[in-house]
Amino acid sequence: MAEQEKEILEEETVECEESTADSVKQDASEDTAESENPESEEAEENSDTDEEPEEAEDSRSWAEKRAAKKQAKQDKKSDAMKEQIEQLEDKVKRQLAEFENFRNRTEKEKSAMFETGAKSVIEKILPVVDNFERGLATVPEEKKEDPFVDGMNRIYKQLLTELENIGVKPIDAVGQEFDPNLHNAVMQEASEEYESGIVVRELQKGYTYRDSVVRHSMVAVAE
């Protein structure tokens, strides 16, 4: 009985040693394989390291795209604002130009209305001047020193002075070449003193107001 137990213990010891030896051999073979194939570990490491840059690059690319999209949106908004500003500036310039034209046109119309009104008043005063001249021309030489005649003469001269101060001037006629813009020829006369086409006599005095004719001179022209 003791011998059988001894044999069983010996067999178990042998099996244990064999299993231990097998495990040692397996570990040794794995170490040898790892030492013989170091590229596998490097490949694994490289695969791990390669994944990280790709993820970083994807993240960076996404950020750049987002920034570019945001910038494009801002540029579009800025372009729209610039276009709107240009339209408003153009509108303001047009309105200013229209206002300037309106002001100039209004000034011209006011000036024309004033000129028309002034001419109308002057035309009504000129017959009074004509009557003064006709009346004074009929005064005999011996009565020209009469106080009444002297007073009428002073009033006549004062009237001419005031008309001249506002821009009314008589038109030169006698001895001047006939000008249809200033003179109104009603007859022709033979003259030894003046050549043909020269005004020899003034029948009614003409006047201008600020370089525009209020009344043409009525004249006789040499043949």
Buried (B, 14 or more C-beta within 10 A) or exposed (E): EEEEEEEEEEEEEEEEEEEEEEEEEEEEEEEEEEEEEEEEEEEEEEEEEEEEEEEEEEEEEEEEEEEEEEEEEEEEEEEEEEEEEEEEEEEEEEEEEEEEEEEEEEEEEEEEEEEEEBBEEBEEBBEEBEEBBEEEEEBEEEEEEEEEBEEBBEEBEEBBEEBEEEBBBBBBBEEBEBBEEBBBBEEEEEBEEBEEEBBBBBEBBBBBBEEEBBBBBBBBBBE
